[in-house]
Amino acid sequence: MKVIRKIVEIDDELCDGCGQCVPACAEGAIEIVDGKARLAAERYCDGLGACLGDCPNGALRVVEREAEEFDEEAVEERVQTMEEREAASVETPLACGCPSSRIQVFRPATPSRDQTGSEETGPSRSALSHWPVQIRLVPPEAPFLKGADLVVAADCTPFAYPDFHRDFVAGKSILVGCPKFDDPDDLVARLARIFRTADIRTITAVVMEVPCCSALPVILEKAMGMAKRPVPMDVVVLGTRGEILERRRSSAS
């Protein structure tokens, strides 16, 4: 049944598909479709506009118009479905033992030194201590997550920042994902399960200056809230030319 009520409206011209509004909506009313934010269904939106402040472009607003009535039971079912997705978020390694999903923990290479004790020059060495790194492939029980200082990086960042291994990977566990092309709800669910399971000590979120990347810290905050496990989090913003533009402590920490 349709009634005249308040509901969120999304301006296609202003929306760049960054996805920040998705985890900001507790009812799960917003999703990204074909690179744009959309209402999944009118009945999921309560019209209160809690998501408005999370849009960097002002693409969201609350209007009063004819719309389906807000359905609290439907929202509960949708949230339950999201929680079930979270519970099923652990990837099962392929029977073939595919390296993309097989857990590996190894000692990072250390620089070799000459007889004087000085570091020898030569090819750069990897500081990576584990595999896999993609959020979608890492189970919450992975040994390298337990009690870790965790870096969660947007997947463009290692290409922009030339000393990524030295400054962000060394001595840390790392997870990589894309807040624009990965499903934000899925990322929230997977990260929440990690936070519940792994007793993460600290988080460093590394993102690019582009709008879509700004959703990653929001996704992490949403996951911490879902898990009821707040973790101190620093956010590092990189420019497209590789410079560090900003370092800040998350307000949710």
ChimeraX attribute file (.defattr): number of C-alpha atoms within 10 A of each C-alpha:
attribute: neighborCount
match mode: 1-to-1
recipient: residues
	/A:1	8
	/A:2	12
	/A:3	12
	/A:4	11
	/A:5	16
	/A:6	19
	/A:7	25
	/A:8	23
	/A:9	18
	/A:10	20
	/A:11	15
	/A:12	13
	/A:13	9
	/A:14	14
	/A:15	19
	/A:16	18
	/A:17	24
	/A:18	24
	/A:19	32
	/A:20	27
	/A:21	28
	/A:22	28
	/A:23	26
	/A:24	23
	/A:25	20
	/A:26	16
	/A:27	18
	/A:28	21
	/A:29	23
	/A:30	24
	/A:31	22
	/A:32	20
	/A:33	11
	/A:34	8
	/A:35	14
	/A:36	17
	/A:37	23
	/A:38	20
	/A:39	19
	/A:40	14
	/A:41	14
	/A:42	18
	/A:43	21
	/A:44	25
	/A:45	26
	/A:46	20
	/A:47	19
	/A:48	11
	/A:49	18
	/A:50	14
	/A:51	20
	/A:52	21
	/A:53	14
	/A:54	20
	/A:55	23
	/A:56	18
	/A:57	15
	/A:58	13
	/A:59	18
	/A:60	22
	/A:61	16
	/A:62	17
	/A:63	14
	/A:64	13
	/A:65	14
	/A:66	13
	/A:67	17
	/A:68	17
	/A:69	18
	/A:70	21
	/A:71	13
	/A:72	14
	/A:73	11
	/A:74	13
	/A:75	19
	/A:76	14
	/A:77	12
	/A:78	16
	/A:79	16
	/A:80	12
	/A:81	12
	/A:82	17
	/A:83	18
	/A:84	12
	/A:85	15
	/A:86	19
	/A:87	13
	/A:88	13
	/A:89	20
	/A:90	17
	/A:91	14
	/A:92	12
	/A:93	16
	/A:94	11
	/A:95	6
	/A:96	7
	/A:97	10
	/A:98	9
	/A:99	12
	/A:100	15
	/A:101	19
	/A:102	15
	/A:103	18
	/A:104	14
	/A:105	13
	/A:106	10
	/A:107	9
	/A:108	14
	/A:109	12
	/A:110	10
	/A:111	14
	/A:112	12
	/A:113	11
	/A:114	9
	/A:115	7
	/A:116	7
	/A:117	8
	/A:118	10
	/A:119	12
	/A:120	12
	/A:121	10
	/A:122	8
	/A:123	7
	/A:124	11
	/A:125	13
	/A:126	14
	/A:127	19
	/A:128	21
	/A:129	19
	/A:130	19
	/A:131	21
	/A:132	21
	/A:133	19
	/A:134	17
	/A:135	22
	/A:136	19
	/A:137	21
	/A:138	27
	/A:139	22
	/A:140	22
	/A:141	13
	/A:142	17
	/A:143	14
	/A:144	22
	/A:145	24
	/A:146	18
	/A:147	14
	/A:148	18
	/A:149	18
	/A:150	23
	/A:151	21
	/A:152	23
	/A:153	28
	/A:154	22
	/A:155	18
	/A:156	17
	/A:157	21
	/A:158	18
	/A:159	12
	/A:160	16
	/A:161	19
	/A:162	13
	/A:163	13
	/A:164	16
	/A:165	17
	/A:166	14
	/A:167	12
	/A:168	22
	/A:169	18
	/A:170	15
	/A:171	16
	/A:172	22
	/A:173	23
	/A:174	27
	/A:175	22
	/A:176	22
	/A:177	19
	/A:178	20
	/A:179	25
	/A:180	21
	/A:181	13
	/A:182	14
	/A:183	15
	/A:184	23
	/A:185	21
	/A:186	18
	/A:187	24
	/A:188	26
	/A:189	25
	/A:190	25
	/A:191	28
	/A:192	26
	/A:193	23
	/A:194	24
	/A:195	24
	/A:196	16
	/A:197	18
	/A:198	17
	/A:199	15
	/A:200	20
	/A:201	16
	/A:202	18
	/A:203	23
	/A:204	23
	/A:205	26
	/A:206	28
	/A:207	28
	/A:208	26
	/A:209	17
	/A:210	12
	/A:211	17
	/A:212	20
	/A:213	24
	/A:214	24
	/A:215	27
	/A:216	29
	/A:217	25
	/A:218	23
	/A:219	26
	/A:220	25
	/A:221	25
	/A:222	24
	/A:223	25
	/A:224	23
	/A:225	16
	/A:226	18
	/A:227	18
	/A:228	12
	/A:229	15
	/A:230	18
	/A:231	19
	/A:232	15
	/A:233	22
	/A:234	18
	/A:235	21
	/A:236	19
	/A:237	21
	/A:238	21
	/A:239	16
	/A:240	16
	/A:241	11
	/A:242	17
	/A:243	13
	/A:244	16
	/A:245	12
	/A:246	11
	/A:247	14
	/A:248	12
	/A:249	13
	/A:250	17
	/A:251	9
	/A:252	15
	/A:253	13
